[in-house]
Amino acid sequence: KIMGMDAIFVHLARNYYLSGDAYWVDSTSMVKVRERVLRLQHNLIGKTAKDIELVDTDGKKHALYDLDNEYIVMLFWDYNCGHCKKQMPGYIDFYNKYKEKNVGFYSVCTRIEKEKIVAYQTEKQLPFPTLYDPENTSYFRAYYDVSSTPMSFLLDKDKKILAKKLGSKQLGEVLDRFIAAKEREQEQAEEIEEKK
């Protein structure tokens, strides 16, 4: 219900626990705190997303930063994931609804078996290209804390993380709010310009 609480954890961990002020924390717990900070620090809301380059099932490379859409959805999924199978129809509907509204889609399968990815694409009739990391060299799991799937991120055109960990229904609701806010900003700017 509330996004961004992980930023509070990272702040507290860095300023109190990892600084040495938390004398009451044992070394085992400190290692866990440090590891969690490392997993979260790159994907906090408001941070600029790390660029990654993955390949599609034809072997063509695609970098996240190649997308120049007003908004970008990064979706991490797994063809063996039960939650992904339930959520995928919603993500397909989302894609079809927003593809004409300058919303880019960076769909990443977290597995590396090309044949199974292609079979899943065909079975589910995925309308968006699927990318994957057959050599495990992009570090997407570390940069985006992908420890479960599906996981989605909403980015703006500058690749700033606006929202994360949204289901397909929530993704549309949140994006609609950002689009409406941007439209209000543009209307207000036009009104100010007219008054000049």
Buried (B, 14 or more C-beta within 10 A) or exposed (E): EEBEEBBEBBEBBBEEBBEEEBEEBEEEEBEEBEEBBEBBBBBBBEBEBBEBBBBBBEEEEBEBEEBEBEBBBBBBBBBEBEBBBEBBEBBBBBBEEBBEEEBBBBBBBBBEBBEEBEEBBEEBEBBBBBBBBBEEEBEBBBBBBBEEBBBBBBBBEEBEBBBBBBBBEBBBEBBEEBBEEEEEEEEEEEEEEEEE
